[in-house]
Amino acid sequence: MDSKYYIELNMKTVDGFERFGCFELGSDREFSVGLFAGLEGRPAVGETGVLHMDLVEKRNGLPMNVQVIGCTAEELGANMKYLARELFKKINLGIPPL
């Protein structure tokens, strides 16, 4: 079975991290890892920071974090713009991320 990749948006709350968004990336690992590498932020360690973006691989129905970054609200905004632009190019034009 093929793996599926997606980016989860998570926010720290009093109950722990809660998912508030998700970008489905498809089954191309190279594209997904390359796209995630273009995001602004820093590696998240433990439960530091308030906003996290997780690159997740779902294989045989089981999700596994590939990489997690923490970001500020400003970086999150820039990342949303970047993701929308790069996914538009891939879906509509077949162009891989920068």
PyMOL commands that set and color helices and strands:
alter all, ss='L'
color gray80, all
select helices_A, chain A and resi 29-37+73-93
alter helices_A, ss='H'
color red, helices_A
select strands_A, chain A and resi 4-13+16-26+42-43+51-59+62-71
alter strands_A, ss='S'
color yellow, strands_A
deselect
rebuild
show_as cartoon
